[in-house]
Amino acid sequence: MANKHHFNVLRNSYGMKELMEHGKKSGVKWEEHKDEGVNWFRFSNALSRHLENGGDVSLDDTDRDTLVKMFNHYSQLLELHKKGMVPHVRAAMSKIKSEDTTTGKSHMDYLNAAYQHLDANGGPEWAEKVSTLRHIHGQLASLSGKLSKQ
């Protein structure tokens, strides 16, 4: 899922030709075609595979406006992703609270226990959500660092 988000942020932040240039510089390989649509399709598939295999796209010579655009995309993804996690966390907190015989604890006292419970028992869906959240935070930190240097 993280690679899908990264691909979409890149696609929405760059123009088609600019993204292909960045892709070439970053080692993305595809069989080029004279038809622009076919070439874009092949490049998109190659970029997707490149990202899935742990590759990245170099942003070293990216202008400030594009970096800000990418930062904003990731910020929006972070908010959407967190909203998708909230029901899981609330359900785990309620479950743990209902099983706890201790009185006087606030609902928020169960937050860390809920995260531990979900990490241990949440299965692949929860693991994917956490992995994606870490990816988004990593991208935001990287972009923030690049923006502070400009």
Secondary structure, DSSP 8 states (H G I E B T S, - for coil): -HHHHHHHHHHHHS-HHHHHHHHHHTT------SSHHHHHHHHHHHHHHHHHTT-----TT--HHHHHHHHHHHHHHHHHHHHHHHHHHHHHHHHHHHH----S--GGGGHHHHHHHHHHHSHHHHHHHHHHHHHHHHHHHHHHHHHHH-
